[in-house]
Amino acid sequence: MLTVQLPDGSQKQYESSLSIYDVAADIGPGLAKSAIAAEVDGKPADLSKQLPDSGEVSLRILTKRDPEALAILRHSTAHVMAQAVMRLFDGVQLAFGPTTATGFYYDISCPEPISEEDFPKIEAEMKKIVKENERFERLDQPRAEALALCDELGQKFKVEHIETGLADESHLSFYRQGEFVDLCRGVHIPSTSHIGKAFKLLSVAGAYWKGDASREQLQRLYGTVFFDKKELQDHLHRLEEARKRDHRVLGKQLELFHIDTTVGSGLILWLPKGAIIRGVLEEFIRTELKSRSYEAVYTPHVGRVELYETSGHFPYYKESQFAPLCEHDAGGLVEYWMDQLKEGNLDADGEAKLLDAARLMGFDGQLDLDSTSEQRLAALNKWAHEHERYLLKPMNCPHHIMIYKSKPRSYRDLPVRLAEFGTVYRYEQSGELSGMTRVRGFTQDDAHIFCTEEQVADEVRGCIEFTLKVLKSLGMENYRARLGFRDPDSNKYVGSPEQWDRAEQAIEQVAREMNLPGCEPEPGEAAFYGPKIDFVVTDCIGREWQLGTVQLDYNLPSEARFALEYTGADNTQHRPVMIHRAPLGSMERFIGVLIEHFAGAFPLWLAPEQVRVLTVSDKSEEYGRQVEKQLTAAGLRASGDYRGAKLGAKIREAQLELTPYMFVVGEKDRDNGTVTVRDRIDGDLGAMSVDEAIAKLQEEIASRQVRQVAEQTVGAEVSDRGAQNEY
């Protein structure tokens, strides 16, 4: 007898084996018709999966109302897109085709390059496949047969992936719909007709096989799909709004920042107007820091490798760091040698050649090639430590730790709050760089708090309040708090489980006491040294951005790391707790997000140009310049347009350049000592005295008003849970 446990607590019993679809049909014809897939004992499964003859299983039927269903629909549509491409183009080789947070893509190699002009015929072929109502059929194959099948299909990328990436898999699965067969983990919708009509191909871009720039170049076809056309139209509208707000385009138009490959990809050049925005934000943060008893510090842009080895940033994030700067000529070669040894990539001949090359460069380490790899690695590491190696600073925290350690500390000194606008460097892959939001050099509004365990709750609460004040001042009040916790099954985290439990309990308790929206723990999202609260902000067109963060750390102060101490009231040594916090996160990323959030139309207090004086004619130029001087003397960022152009043209230009206010001056204004105020948002406000107009602007600036942010016209993206569908 098989017992099926359903989500509502009820049970169904069956005397023989049956499929999940059969159970859905037994529950009701409506459920059978709307079912997409299922979860059996918490694991995804196709509706065609046969349940065991006996025992007990937990079963959850998924319909389009379930958030996991969308990813399953999208992955199935990726297969249909690939099938359509193979029908239309000869010689197509398939790579990977996973889902993304907003749709899906498929990497392909095609002798005839595919362009966006080809999208209509691909979509038309996809509609035919949907109408054919082909069933998604799962095929489970032993490894050898799976390899033979891919070879027979002529799919070289799949063959290589089975031989290398899936070398440990004894059995593999394929999915077939019609003539199309693809290596895939699954799961899938029952048939192609479930896709419906709400799909769209979006773009095509370059890619490399397995992300390796030295391998074959591929084409990546992007698309998306939803369960109904309204959701698709909302998404396309959101994409169009995002294109209009693209900070890379607006940043150039408004002269805010520049990126030049002569300087380096991912390195931001702040233009004068962008520097004003950054400076205003920094001053806002500095004022808040002072009121909250933070102490400003400055640290260098480089540090010795050993500093980051102690903290764990090297080698934990070695792949995303710039290569070490080595004092010795052979230093870079020795670094490479150690890496290859750790990965087991060297044979005896290769290592002998490395030793010969290192000797030519002056390497004088005591190394026996007949010793074990561990002994050779230890000898190389000893030599490396005897010669100075530096890293471009990937994090500020190790530097702040050394400032804390620079003198003895007492419990009376705590909490110690150290703050810095510290620039750090990460070697992001070139394909991942994106304007200001993904860069290689960025400045964090960083601070580290060293406190007693009894002070943790108050300090975390203060960090959260600080972050919320910053977000509110920028009209970014649609946010959720994401609790990043440790994944117990991962080995990337340092420290004992007991320390992690204490830290996770502490931040969750404070977050819930403050009624932060969200607050659901997400395993695997923690920093390697401690849990965190990330503030995920939804902008005015429904996109989510991870901005500020508060992180609790019992590990870096520990004996195994930096052994931080303070003298307690009992006159013995105690270990402080460390809090990492950054309300903005990265100045570059934050301002990139702000540009898109405001579509370049910054609130008055943040705008690089706050008011522009416009003259009606040459006769009022002298008075206009006098008004401009008054504005500047009052602390406003003002300029004047004294050209002989028509007033209407000047107003349009100021509007296009998103200037918040215009002060129009003519002969009548000169005679009356007034200005005619034009508001970018509300239009003509009429004549005011210069003092009255200045007072109006100063009041708006002092209160940091955010008077206009475009309304969110569509909902945020549907959840993308359930997207782990590719081998």
Residue pairs with C-beta under 8 A, 6 or more apart in sequence:
1 13
1 14
1 15
1 54
2 13
2 14
2 15
2 16
2 17
2 18
2 51
2 52
2 53
2 54
2 55
2 56
2 57
3 11
3 12
3 13
3 55
3 56
3 57
4 11
4 12
4 13
4 14
4 23
4 51
4 56
4 57
4 59
5 11
5 56
5 57
5 58
5 59
6 12
6 27
6 59
6 60
7 60
12 23
12 26
12 27
14 23
14 51
16 53
17 50
17 51
17 52
17 53
18 50
18 51
19 47
19 48
19 49
19 50
19 51
20 35
20 38
20 40
20 45
20 46
20 47
20 48
20 49
20 51
20 59
20 61
21 32
21 35
21 47
21 48
21 190
23 51
23 59
23 61
24 31
24 32
24 35
24 38
24 47
24 61
25 31
25 32
27 61
31 61
31 63
34 63
34 64
35 47
35 61
35 62
35 63
35 190
36 47
36 62
36 63
36 64
36 66
36 69
36 72
36 73
36 189
36 190
36 194
37 44
37 45
37 46
37 47
37 62
37 68
37 69
37 72
37 187
37 188
37 189
38 44
38 45
38 46
38 47
38 49
38 59
38 60
38 61
38 62
39 45
39 58
39 59
39 60
39 62
39 68
40 49
40 51
40 57
40 58
40 59
41 57
41 58
42 58
44 68
44 72
44 186
44 187
44 722
45 187
46 136
46 138
46 186
46 187
46 188
46 190
47 190
48 137
48 138
48 190
49 138
51 57
51 59
62 68
62 69
62 72
63 69
64 70
64 73
64 227
67 718
67 719
67 721
67 722
68 719
68 721
68 722
69 227
69 722
70 226
70 227
70 718
70 719
70 720
70 722
71 99
71 720
71 721
71 722
71 723
71 725
72 187
72 188
72 189
72 722
72 725
73 189
73 194
73 195
73 225
73 226
73 227
74 99
74 103
74 104
74 224
74 225
74 723
75 97
75 98
75 99
75 104
75 184
75 188
75 723
75 725
76 136
76 188
76 189
76 192
76 194
76 195
77 104
77 126
77 195
77 199
77 223
77 225
78 97
78 98
78 99
78 104
78 105
78 106
78 223
79 97
79 136
79 175
79 177
79 180
79 182
79 184
79 188
80 126
80 129
80 130
80 177
80 192
80 195
81 97
81 104
81 106
81 122
81 126
81 201
81 221
81 223
82 92
82 94
82 97
82 106
82 108
82 180
82 182
83 129
83 177
83 178
83 179
83 180
84 122
84 123
84 125
84 126
84 128
84 129
85 92
85 106
85 108
85 110
85 114
85 122
85 221
86 92
86 94
86 180
87 125
88 118
88 121
88 122
88 125
89 110
89 111
89 112
89 114
90 111
90 112
91 110
91 111
91 112
92 108
92 109
92 110
93 108
93 109
93 110
93 154
93 155
93 156
93 157
94 106
94 107
94 108
94 155
94 157
94 158
94 182
95 106
95 107
95 108
95 109
95 157
95 207
95 209
95 218
96 106
96 107
96 726
97 104
97 105
97 106
97 107
97 182
97 726
98 104
98 105
98 723
98 725
98 726
99 720
99 723
99 725
100 720
100 723
101 717
101 720
102 224
102 235
102 717
102 720
103 202
103 222
103 223
103 224
103 225
104 222
104 223
104 224
104 225
105 220
105 221
105 222
105 223
106 220
106 221
107 207
107 209
107 218
107 219
107 220
108 114
108 218
108 219
108 220
108 221
109 157
109 216
109 218
109 219
110 219
113 219
114 122
114 204
114 219
114 221
115 204
116 201
116 203
116 204
119 201
122 201
123 199
123 200
123 201
126 199
127 197
129 177
129 178
129 192
130 192
130 193
130 195
130 196
130 197
131 193
132 178
132 192
133 191
133 192
133 193
134 177
134 178
134 191
134 192
135 177
135 190
135 191
136 175
136 176
136 177
136 188
136 189
136 190
136 191
136 192
137 175
137 176
137 177
138 173
138 174
138 175
138 186
138 188
139 173
139 174
139 175
139 176
139 181
140 171
140 172
140 173
141 149
141 171
141 172
141 173
141 174
142 170
142 171
143 162
143 169
143 170
143 171
143 172
146 162
146 171
146 172
146 174
146 183
147 159
147 162
147 163
149 174
149 181
150 158
150 159
150 162
150 183
151 159
153 181
155 183
157 209
158 183
161 183
161 727
162 169
162 172
162 183
165 210
165 727
166 172
166 727
169 727
172 183
172 727
173 183
173 184
173 185
173 186
174 181
174 182
174 183
174 184
175 181
175 182
175 184
175 186
175 188
176 182
177 191
177 192
183 727
184 725
184 726
184 727
185 724
185 725
185 726
185 727
186 725
187 725
189 195
195 225
196 227
196 228
197 229
198 225
198 226
198 227
198 228
198 229
198 231
198 232
199 223
199 224
199 225
199 226
199 232
200 223
200 224
200 225
200 232
200 236
201 221
201 222
201 223
202 222
202 223
202 224
202 239
203 222
204 219
204 220
204 221
204 222
205 219
205 220
205 222
206 217
206 218
206 219
206 220
207 217
207 218
207 219
207 220
207 431
208 214
208 215
208 216
208 217
208 218
209 215
209 216
209 218
211 429
211 431
213 430
224 232
224 235
225 232
226 232
226 235
226 718
231 718
234 714
234 715
235 714
235 717
237 713
237 714
238 541
238 542
238 543
238 714
241 541
241 713
242 541
242 543
242 596
244 599
245 541
245 595
245 596
245 597
245 599
245 600
246 435
246 596
247 435
247 436
247 437
247 592
247 593
247 595
247 596
248 434
248 435
248 436
250 256
250 595
250 596
250 599
250 600
251 257
251 274
251 435
251 436
251 592
251 595
252 258
253 600
254 273
254 595
254 600
254 657
254 658
255 271
255 272
255 273
255 274
256 270
256 271
256 273
256 274
256 277
256 591
256 595
256 608
257 268
257 269
257 270
257 271
257 274
257 436
258 268
258 269
258 271
259 265
259 266
259 267
259 268
259 269
259 435
260 269
263 269
264 440
265 430
265 433
265 440
266 428
266 430
266 433
266 438
266 439
266 440
266 441
267 439
267 440
267 441
268 436
268 439
268 441
268 442
268 588
270 278
272 608
273 608
273 609
274 591
274 608
276 608
276 637
277 591
277 594
277 602
277 606
277 607
277 608
278 587
278 591
280 605
280 606
281 584
281 587
281 590
281 591
281 606
282 421
282 445
282 587
284 470
284 473
285 421
285 445
285 470
285 583
285 584
286 296
288 466
288 469
288 470
289 296
289 419
289 447
292 417
292 462
292 466
293 417
294 417
294 418
294 419
294 447
295 416
295 417
295 418
295 419
296 419
296 420
297 400
297 403
297 418
297 419
297 420
298 420
299 393
299 396
299 399
299 400
299 403
299 420
299 422
300 393
300 399
301 392
301 393
301 423
301 425
302 325
302 390
302 391
302 392
302 393
303 390
303 391
303 393
303 398
303 399
304 388
304 389
304 390
304 391
305 314
305 324
305 384
305 389
305 390
305 391
306 385
306 389
307 398
307 399
307 402
308 314
308 391
308 394
308 395
308 398
309 315
310 398
310 561
310 562
311 395
311 397
311 398
311 401
311 529
311 556
311 561
311 562
312 494
312 528
312 529
312 555
312 556
312 561
313 321
313 394
313 395
313 398
314 321
314 391
314 394
316 492
316 528
317 394
317 426
320 394
320 426
320 427
320 428
321 391
321 392
321 394
321 425
321 426
321 427
322 391
322 392
322 425
322 427
323 332
323 335
323 427
324 331
324 332
324 335
324 389
324 390
324 391
325 389
325 390
325 391
325 392
326 332
326 334
326 335
326 387
326 388
326 389
327 387
327 388
327 389
328 334
328 361
328 362
328 363
328 387
329 361
329 362
330 358
330 361
330 362
330 363
331 384
331 387
331 389
333 354
333 357
333 358
333 361
333 363
334 358
334 363
334 365
334 380
334 383
334 384
335 384
335 389
336 354
337 346
337 351
337 354
337 358
337 380
338 377
338 380
338 381
338 384
340 346
340 350
341 351
341 373
341 376
341 377
341 380
342 377
344 373
346 354
348 369
351 369
351 376
352 369
355 363
355 367
355 369
358 365
363 383
364 383
365 379
365 380
365 382
365 383
366 379
367 376
367 379
367 380
367 383
368 375
368 376
368 379
369 376
371 379
392 424
392 425
393 399
393 422
393 423
393 424
393 425
394 424
394 425
394 426
395 424
396 420
396 422
396 424
396 444
396 446
396 448
397 446
397 448
397 556
397 578
397 580
398 556
398 562
399 422
400 418
400 420
400 446
400 448
401 448
401 556
401 557
401 562
401 564
401 578
403 418
404 416
404 418
404 448
404 450
404 564
404 576
405 562
405 564
408 567
409 416
409 450
409 565
409 566
409 567
409 576
410 566
410 567
411 452
411 566
411 567
411 568
411 569
411 574
413 566
414 450
414 451
414 452
414 455
414 566
414 576
415 449
415 450
415 451
415 452
415 455
415 459
416 449
416 450
416 451
417 447
417 448
417 449
418 447
418 448
418 449
418 450
419 445
419 446
419 447
420 446
420 447
421 443
421 444
421 445
421 446
421 587
422 443
422 444
422 446
423 441
423 442
423 443
423 444
424 441
424 442
424 443
424 444
425 440
425 441
426 440
426 442
427 440
428 438
428 439
428 440
432 438
433 439
433 440
435 592
436 588
436 589
436 591
436 592
436 595
437 588
437 589
437 592
437 593
438 589
439 586
439 588
439 589
442 586
442 587
442 588
442 589
443 586
443 587
443 588
444 582
444 584
444 585
444 586
444 587
445 582
445 583
445 584
445 585
445 587
446 580
446 582
447 580
447 581
447 582
448 578
448 579
448 580
448 581
449 459
449 463
449 578
449 579
449 581
450 557
450 564
450 566
450 576
450 577
450 578
451 459
451 576
451 577
451 579
452 566
452 574
452 576
452 577
453 577
455 577
456 506
456 552
456 577
456 579
457 506
457 509
457 510
459 579
460 506
460 507
460 510
460 533
460 550
460 552
460 579
461 510
461 513
461 514
463 550
463 579
463 581
463 583
464 510
464 511
464 514
464 516
464 533
464 550
466 581
466 583
467 535
467 548
467 550
467 581
467 583
470 548
470 583
470 584
471 477
471 479
471 535
471 537
471 547
471 548
471 583
473 704
473 706
474 594
474 597
474 603
474 606
474 706
475 597
475 603
475 706
475 709
476 537
476 539
476 547
476 597
478 537
478 538
478 539
478 712
479 517
479 535
479 536
479 537
479 538
480 516
480 517
480 518
480 535
480 536
480 538
481 511
481 516
481 517
481 518
481 519
481 533
481 534
481 535
481 536
482 518
482 520
482 522
482 525
482 533
482 534
482 535
482 536
482 546
483 504
483 507
483 508
483 511
483 518
483 519
483 520
483 521
483 522
483 525
483 531
483 532
483 533
484 522
484 524
484 525
484 526
484 527
484 531
484 532
484 533
484 534
485 504
485 521
485 522
485 523
485 524
485 525
485 526
485 531
486 493
486 500
486 504
486 523
486 524
486 526
486 531
487 493
487 523
487 524
487 526
488 497
488 523
490 524
492 528
493 500
493 526
493 528
493 529
494 528
494 529
494 555
494 560
494 561
495 529
495 530
495 554
495 555
495 558
499 554
499 555
499 558
500 530
500 531
500 554
502 554
503 530
503 531
503 552
503 553
503 554
504 521
504 531
506 552
507 531
507 532
507 533
507 550
507 552
508 519
508 521
511 519
511 533
512 519
516 533
518 536
525 532
525 534
526 532
527 551
527 553
527 580
529 551
529 553
529 555
529 556
530 551
530 552
530 553
530 554
530 555
530 580
531 551
531 552
532 549
532 550
532 551
532 552
532 580
533 549
533 550
533 551
534 546
534 548
534 549
535 546
535 547
535 548
535 549
536 544
536 545
536 546
536 547
537 544
537 545
537 546
537 547
537 593
538 544
538 545
538 712
538 716
539 545
539 593
539 596
539 597
540 597
540 709
540 710
540 711
540 712
541 710
541 712
541 713
541 714
542 712
542 714
542 715
542 716
542 717
543 716
543 717
544 716
544 717
545 593
546 585
547 584
547 585
547 589
547 590
547 593
548 581
548 582
548 583
548 584
548 585
549 580
549 581
549 582
549 585
550 579
550 580
550 581
551 579
551 580
551 581
552 577
552 578
552 579
553 577
553 578
553 579
553 580
554 577
554 578
555 561
556 562
556 564
556 578
557 563
557 564
557 575
557 576
557 577
557 578
558 575
559 575
564 575
564 576
564 578
565 573
565 574
565 575
565 576
566 573
566 574
566 576
567 573
567 574
568 574
584 590
594 602
594 606
597 709
598 709
599 710
600 658
601 658
601 680
601 708
602 608
602 658
602 660
603 660
603 704
603 705
603 706
603 707
603 708
604 610
604 660
604 661
604 697
604 700
604 701
604 705
604 707
605 700
605 701
605 704
605 705
607 637
607 658
607 659
607 660
608 637
609 637
609 638
609 639
609 657
609 659
610 636
610 637
610 638
610 659
610 660
610 661
610 697
610 701
611 631
611 636
611 637
611 638
611 659
611 660
611 661
611 662
611 663
611 697
612 638
612 639
612 640
612 641
612 654
612 659
612 661
612 662
612 663
613 624
613 625
613 627
613 628
613 631
613 638
613 639
613 640
613 641
613 662
613 663
613 665
613 675
614 624
614 640
614 641
614 647
614 650
614 651
614 654
614 662
614 663
614 664
614 665
615 621
615 624
615 640
615 641
615 642
615 665
615 666
616 647
616 664
616 665
616 666
616 667
617 644
617 666
617 667
618 642
618 644
619 667
619 670
620 665
620 666
620 667
620 669
620 670
621 642
623 665
623 669
623 670
624 640
624 642
624 665
625 640
625 642
627 640
627 663
627 665
627 675
627 690
628 638
628 639
628 640
630 690
630 694
631 638
631 663
631 694
632 638
634 694
634 698
635 698
636 694
636 697
636 698
636 701
641 650
641 653
641 654
643 650
647 664
651 662
651 664
651 678
654 662
654 680
655 680
658 680
659 680
660 679
660 680
661 677
661 678
661 679
661 680
661 697
662 677
662 678
662 680
663 675
663 676
663 677
663 678
663 693
664 675
664 676
664 677
664 678
665 675
665 676
666 676
668 674
669 675
669 676
669 687
672 687
673 689
673 690
674 687
674 688
674 689
674 690
675 687
675 688
675 690
675 693
676 684
676 686
676 687
677 684
677 685
677 686
677 687
677 688
677 693
677 696
678 684
678 685
679 685
681 707
681 708
688 696
700 707
